[in-house]
Amino acid sequence: MTRGRRPLMALREAVLIAKKRGETRQFMHEPAMICNFVIYCLGFTAFVRIKRVTRIHCSHAWIERDAAEALSTLRAIASGTGISRELWVFLPRGAFRFFRVTDTGLTELSRDGSVMPERPKPVSVEKPTTPAQEAKPLDPCKNHYPVVVNGRHDPAKQEPLDPGFLLNHEMPQQLHGDHTNW
């Protein structure tokens, strides 16, 4: 059973994309509908089902869970060399992701129906294993300012703050007692 209204805007945009791939044949919307339309391409036929999702970034496993009903109906279509079962996922901002439905999972496709290369996974960079420098404990009664050398803060080097520093340098007028410029 489907939930929510039909994705009319998604269907209109999907048909425009499908017409660039080949001749299309749309079906009337019915409760037990297997696919929204068929694309007749040179050498194969693609059965396409549209699914609207609420998440922009979603994994194949999440799509398998969220579109389980749509995927099971597409998998009911016999698979073969001239048959492509496709799920087109309509994202919230009006974009599509295209998937070929196989018996074991999903394969991501580009707009023209070719298989997209697998995205490289992020590489984790190991941090250097140098021993951490111990910071000297600061006297809580004294004000200290950090020493920055070559753009890096060295917690081991803390210099005491001169109490007269703020009085000898420029300060906002409101701290001197002149409140007329507020």
Disulfide bonds with the S-S distance in Angstrom:
none
